[in-house]
């Protein structure tokens, strides 16, 4: 399959580039896991009780230079992995996942500690909704979906080049409403994994204590952004309706890799406007204004944001009065950035969007030693 070839090429390309870097700790990992489907709405109760099983291989690296410490406020492990999951449910089928993960560490000692994992990627799913062949699959309707993963692993280095870990993960698959039905797949897993390092794992305590003495600067700035998306309103119709909006955000950095955000946003949901028109309701309810606040992980040119929004002008009874938004953005130069965000009400995704961001100013707040 072309999709699988692209995934393999991506992983091999990452390995080729990273293996040329200096001051880097490299390892390979294998893990197996077993879990349980979380049937979060009545529409997906036909998946309740399913016990997914999974197998995963990963390539892992940890850069040990001072620039990495300055960027991440630590020396996290990063990974690319391919995961095969059998949902053990005829409706859901199985999936192949390719993703990138970052794992900050809390060390108990040089050989043991905890790793918090966040991962994002894409999944190829075998059995999407089909009105004839699979009409009861309300969980997903596209072969390709987005993948998110939050996890916590306890690791132990039992030999110079070997590491064992036990962990738990919350995993999510969704196309974020690009095509319906799309209630998403949510499942938890318990996992056991083993890693083999190409060279002995290095003790980090002394290295990190030295890097902590390095100076860094804090910044604050405003950002203007415009975003767009597309949504469908029916399981059967292929037509999609535009979603577009704009906003302004104030950002202030509080630590090497942490900051906070506050802002104002306005947007129009064309799919909701069409649904309101069909039901003879006010189409003005398709417009919304909200205030947002949240946190950002600042990793050099990349930022990972988490925000809570509260409607000032809302969609009425169509949605709750608040939402949450998750985003990744890449800073192309001093002024322009590109981003992708996912907006959701409680456990249900509303839409993903692409956005262009313009930075206003970049003033230094203080310099820390």
C-alpha positions as CSV (number, residue, x, y, z in Angstrom):
1,X,0.0,0.0,0.0
2,X,1.2,3.5,-0.8
3,X,0.3,4.6,2.7
4,X,2.5,2.0,4.3
5,X,5.4,2.9,2.0
6,X,5.1,6.5,3.0
7,X,5.2,5.6,6.7
8,X,8.2,3.4,6.3
9,X,10.0,6.1,4.3
10,X,9.3,8.6,7.0
11,X,10.7,6.5,9.8
12,X,13.8,5.5,7.7
13,X,14.3,9.2,6.9
14,X,14.2,10.2,10.5
15,X,16.6,7.5,11.4
16,X,19.0,8.5,8.6
17,X,19.0,12.2,9.6
18,X,19.3,11.6,13.4
19,X,22.0,9.0,13.2
20,X,24.3,11.7,11.8
21,X,23.8,14.0,14.8
22,X,26.4,14.4,17.5
23,X,25.7,14.1,21.3
24,X,22.7,11.9,20.8
25,X,21.6,8.7,22.6
26,X,19.8,6.3,20.2
27,X,17.7,3.2,21.0
28,X,15.1,0.9,19.5
29,X,12.0,-0.3,21.3
30,X,9.4,-3.0,21.2
31,X,6.2,-3.0,23.2
32,X,2.9,-4.9,23.6
33,X,-0.3,-3.8,25.2
34,X,-3.8,-4.7,26.0
35,X,-6.7,-2.4,26.7
36,X,-10.3,-1.5,26.9
37,X,-12.6,0.6,24.6
38,X,-14.2,3.6,26.3
39,X,-17.8,3.9,24.9
40,X,-18.2,7.6,25.5
41,X,-21.6,8.1,23.9
42,X,-24.7,6.0,23.2
43,X,-23.9,6.0,19.5
44,X,-20.8,3.8,20.1
45,X,-22.2,1.5,22.7
46,X,-21.8,-1.3,20.2
47,X,-18.0,-1.1,20.8
48,X,-18.3,-1.3,24.6
49,X,-16.5,-4.2,26.2
50,X,-14.0,-4.6,23.3
51,X,-10.4,-5.4,24.4
52,X,-7.9,-4.0,21.9
53,X,-4.4,-5.6,21.7
54,X,-1.4,-3.8,20.2
55,X,2.2,-4.3,19.1
56,X,4.6,-1.4,18.6
57,X,8.1,-0.8,17.3
58,X,9.9,2.5,17.9
59,X,13.1,4.4,17.1
60,X,14.0,6.7,20.0
61,X,16.6,9.4,20.5
62,X,17.7,11.9,23.1
63,X,19.9,14.8,22.3
64,X,22.3,15.7,25.1
65,X,23.6,19.1,24.1
66,X,22.9,22.4,25.9
67,X,20.8,23.8,23.0
68,X,18.3,20.9,23.5
69,X,18.2,21.7,27.2
70,X,17.5,25.4,26.5
71,X,14.7,24.4,24.1
72,X,12.9,21.8,26.2
73,X,14.0,22.8,29.7
74,X,15.3,19.3,30.0
75,X,16.6,16.4,27.9
76,X,13.4,14.5,26.8
77,X,13.4,11.3,24.8
78,X,11.8,11.7,21.4
79,X,10.4,8.8,19.2
80,X,8.8,7.8,16.0
81,X,6.8,4.6,16.1
82,X,4.5,2.3,14.2
83,X,1.8,0.6,16.1
84,X,-0.6,-2.2,15.0
85,X,-3.8,-2.4,17.0
86,X,-6.5,-5.1,16.7
87,X,-9.7,-3.7,18.3
88,X,-11.1,-7.2,18.6
89,X,-14.5,-5.9,17.4
90,X,-15.9,-6.6,14.0
91,X,-17.3,-3.1,13.6
92,X,-14.0,-1.3,14.3
93,X,-11.6,-3.8,12.6
94,X,-7.9,-2.9,13.1
95,X,-5.5,0.0,12.5
96,X,-1.9,0.8,11.7
97,X,-0.7,4.0,13.5
98,X,2.4,6.1,12.7
99,X,3.2,8.9,15.2
100,X,5.8,11.1,16.8
101,X,6.2,11.2,20.6
102,X,8.0,13.3,23.1
103,X,8.7,11.9,26.6
104,X,9.9,14.3,29.4
105,X,11.5,12.5,32.3
106,X,11.3,12.7,36.1
107,X,14.3,10.8,37.3
108,X,14.4,8.9,40.6
109,X,18.0,8.0,39.9
110,X,20.3,7.7,36.9
111,X,18.7,4.3,36.2
112,X,15.0,4.7,37.1
113,X,12.2,7.2,36.7
114,X,8.9,8.3,35.1
115,X,8.3,9.3,31.5
116,X,5.3,11.4,30.5
117,X,4.4,10.8,26.9
118,X,2.5,12.9,24.4
119,X,2.1,11.6,20.8
120,X,0.4,12.7,17.6
121,X,0.2,11.1,14.2
122,X,-2.1,9.4,11.7
123,X,-3.8,6.0,11.5
124,X,-4.9,3.8,8.6
125,X,-8.2,2.1,9.7
126,X,-9.5,-1.0,8.0
127,X,-13.3,-0.9,8.5
128,X,-14.8,2.7,8.2
129,X,-18.6,3.4,8.2
130,X,-20.3,2.2,5.0
131,X,-24.1,2.5,4.6
132,X,-24.2,-1.0,3.1
133,X,-21.2,-3.0,4.4
134,X,-20.7,-1.4,7.8
135,X,-23.7,0.8,8.7
136,X,-23.3,0.5,12.5
137,X,-19.8,2.0,12.7
138,X,-20.5,5.5,14.3
139,X,-16.9,5.7,15.5
140,X,-15.1,6.6,12.3
141,X,-16.0,7.0,8.6
142,X,-12.6,7.7,6.9
143,X,-9.7,5.3,6.3
144,X,-7.2,7.9,7.5
145,X,-7.7,9.5,10.9
146,X,-5.7,11.6,13.3
147,X,-4.2,9.9,16.4
148,X,-3.4,11.3,19.8
149,X,-1.9,9.6,22.8
150,X,-1.2,10.6,26.5
151,X,0.7,8.2,28.6
152,X,2.8,7.6,31.8
153,X,5.6,5.0,31.9
154,X,7.8,3.9,34.7
155,X,11.2,2.8,33.4
156,X,14.2,0.9,34.9
157,X,17.6,0.5,33.3
158,X,18.6,-3.1,34.2
159,X,21.8,-3.2,32.1
160,X,24.1,-0.7,30.4
161,X,22.1,-0.8,27.1
162,X,18.8,-2.2,28.2
163,X,15.7,-0.5,29.6
164,X,12.4,-2.0,30.7
165,X,9.2,0.1,31.2
166,X,5.6,-0.4,32.4
167,X,3.0,2.1,31.5
168,X,-0.6,3.2,30.8
169,X,-1.9,5.2,27.9
170,X,-5.1,7.0,26.8
171,X,-5.4,6.8,23.0
172,X,-7.8,8.6,20.6
173,X,-8.6,8.3,16.9
174,X,-10.8,10.8,15.0
175,X,-11.1,12.6,11.7
176,X,-12.4,15.6,13.8
177,X,-15.7,15.9,11.9
178,X,-14.3,16.1,8.3
179,X,-16.7,13.3,7.4
180,X,-19.6,11.8,9.4
181,X,-20.2,9.7,11.4
182,X,-17.2,10.5,13.6
183,X,-17.7,9.9,17.3
184,X,-14.1,8.7,17.6
185,X,-12.4,5.7,19.1
186,X,-11.1,6.1,22.7
187,X,-9.3,3.4,24.5
188,X,-6.9,2.8,27.4
189,X,-4.0,0.4,27.4
190,X,-1.6,-1.2,29.8
191,X,1.8,-1.7,28.1
192,X,5.1,-3.3,28.7
193,X,8.1,-2.3,26.5
194,X,11.8,-2.9,26.3
195,X,14.5,-0.7,24.7
196,X,18.0,-1.5,23.4
197,X,20.4,1.4,23.1
198,X,23.1,1.4,20.5
199,X,25.6,2.7,23.1
200,X,25.3,2.5,26.9
201,X,22.6,4.9,28.4
202,X,24.4,7.9,29.9
203,X,23.9,9.2,33.4
204,X,22.3,12.6,33.2
205,X,22.2,14.1,36.7
206,X,25.6,15.9,36.5
207,X,24.9,17.1,32.9
208,X,21.5,18.6,33.7
209,X,22.8,20.3,36.9
210,X,25.4,22.0,34.7
211,X,22.9,23.1,32.1
212,X,20.6,24.6,34.7
213,X,23.2,27.3,35.3
214,X,22.8,28.6,31.7
215,X,21.1,31.9,31.1
216,X,17.9,32.3,29.1
217,X,15.4,35.0,28.1
218,X,11.7,35.4,28.7
219,X,9.5,36.9,26.0
220,X,6.1,38.3,25.6
221,X,4.2,39.1,22.4
222,X,0.8,39.4,20.6
223,X,-0.4,37.2,17.8
224,X,-3.0,37.8,15.1
225,X,-4.3,34.7,13.4
226,X,-6.8,33.6,10.7
227,X,-8.1,30.0,10.4
228,X,-10.2,27.9,8.1
229,X,-11.7,24.4,8.1
230,X,-14.5,22.4,6.4
231,X,-17.3,20.3,7.9
232,X,-20.0,18.0,6.7
233,X,-23.5,17.8,8.1
234,X,-24.7,14.3,7.0
235,X,-23.3,10.7,6.9
236,X,-24.4,10.3,3.3
237,X,-23.6,13.7,1.7
238,X,-20.1,14.5,0.5
239,X,-20.6,18.2,0.5
240,X,-18.6,20.2,3.1
241,X,-19.2,23.7,4.4
242,X,-16.6,26.3,5.3
243,X,-15.6,27.3,8.8
244,X,-13.5,30.5,9.1
245,X,-12.5,32.9,11.8
246,X,-9.9,35.1,13.3
247,X,-8.5,36.0,16.7
248,X,-5.9,37.7,18.8
249,X,-3.8,36.2,21.5
250,X,-1.4,37.6,24.1
251,X,1.5,35.2,25.0
252,X,3.9,35.5,27.9
253,X,6.8,33.1,28.8
254,X,7.2,32.1,32.4
255,X,10.0,29.5,32.2
256,X,12.4,28.0,29.7
257,X,9.8,25.9,27.9
258,X,6.5,27.2,29.4
259,X,4.2,30.1,28.7
260,X,0.6,31.2,29.1
261,X,-2.0,32.6,26.6
262,X,-5.1,34.7,26.7
263,X,-7.1,36.0,23.8
264,X,-10.3,36.7,21.9
265,X,-11.8,34.8,18.9
266,X,-14.6,35.1,16.4
267,X,-15.7,32.6,13.8
268,X,-18.5,31.5,11.5
269,X,-19.5,27.8,11.1
270,X,-21.0,27.2,7.6
271,X,-22.1,23.7,8.4
272,X,-24.0,24.8,11.4
273,X,-25.6,27.6,9.4
274,X,-26.9,25.1,6.9
275,X,-28.4,22.9,9.6
276,X,-30.0,25.9,11.2
277,X,-31.4,27.0,7.8
278,X,-32.9,23.6,7.2
279,X,-34.6,23.6,10.6
280,X,-35.9,27.2,10.3
281,X,-33.7,28.6,13.1
282,X,-31.7,31.8,13.2
283,X,-28.6,31.4,11.1
284,X,-26.9,34.1,13.2
285,X,-26.4,31.3,15.8
286,X,-23.7,29.9,13.4
287,X,-21.5,32.9,14.6
288,X,-19.6,32.7,17.8
289,X,-17.4,35.0,19.9
290,X,-15.3,33.6,22.8
291,X,-12.5,34.4,25.2
292,X,-9.7,31.8,25.6
293,X,-6.9,31.1,28.1
294,X,-4.4,28.4,28.4
295,X,-0.8,27.1,28.5
296,X,1.9,26.5,25.9
297,X,4.9,24.3,25.8
298,X,7.6,26.3,24.0
299,X,10.1,24.0,22.1
300,X,12.2,26.3,19.9
301,X,10.3,26.9,16.7
302,X,7.5,24.5,17.8
303,X,4.8,25.3,20.4
304,X,2.1,22.9,21.8
305,X,-0.9,24.8,23.1
306,X,-3.8,23.8,25.3
307,X,-6.7,26.3,25.8
308,X,-10.1,26.6,27.4
309,X,-12.6,28.8,25.6
310,X,-15.8,30.4,27.0
311,X,-18.5,31.8,24.7
312,X,-19.5,35.4,24.9
313,X,-21.8,35.0,21.9
314,X,-22.6,31.3,21.6
315,X,-24.4,28.8,19.3
316,X,-27.3,28.7,21.7
317,X,-28.4,25.2,22.8
318,X,-26.5,23.5,20.0
319,X,-23.3,23.3,22.0
320,X,-22.2,23.7,25.6
321,X,-21.0,27.1,26.8
322,X,-17.3,26.2,26.8
323,X,-14.9,24.2,24.7
324,X,-11.2,23.1,24.7
325,X,-8.7,23.5,21.9
326,X,-5.4,21.8,21.3
327,X,-2.8,23.1,18.8
328,X,0.7,22.8,17.3
329,X,2.3,25.7,15.5
330,X,5.6,26.1,13.7
331,X,7.4,29.4,13.6
332,X,8.6,29.9,10.0
333,X,10.4,33.3,10.7
334,X,10.3,36.1,13.3
335,X,6.8,37.2,12.2
336,X,4.9,34.3,10.5
337,X,3.9,30.8,11.8
338,X,1.7,28.0,10.6
339,X,-0.6,26.0,12.9
340,X,-3.1,23.2,13.2
341,X,-5.7,23.1,16.0
342,X,-8.5,20.8,17.1
343,X,-11.6,22.2,18.8
344,X,-13.8,20.0,20.9
345,X,-16.8,20.2,23.2
346,X,-16.3,17.8,26.1
347,X,-15.4,14.4,24.5
348,X,-16.7,15.3,21.0
349,X,-14.5,17.0,18.4
350,X,-16.1,19.8,16.4
351,X,-13.5,20.6,13.8
352,X,-9.7,20.8,13.1
353,X,-8.4,24.0,11.5
354,X,-5.4,25.3,9.6
355,X,-4.2,28.7,10.6
356,X,-1.8,31.5,9.6
357,X,-0.3,33.5,12.5
358,X,1.3,36.9,12.5
359,X,3.4,37.9,15.5
360,X,3.3,41.5,16.8
361,X,6.5,42.4,18.7
362,X,8.8,40.1,20.6
363,X,10.0,42.0,23.7
364,X,12.3,40.6,26.3
365,X,10.8,40.5,29.8
366,X,13.9,39.5,31.7
367,X,17.1,37.5,31.6
368,X,17.5,34.6,34.0
369,X,20.7,33.0,35.3
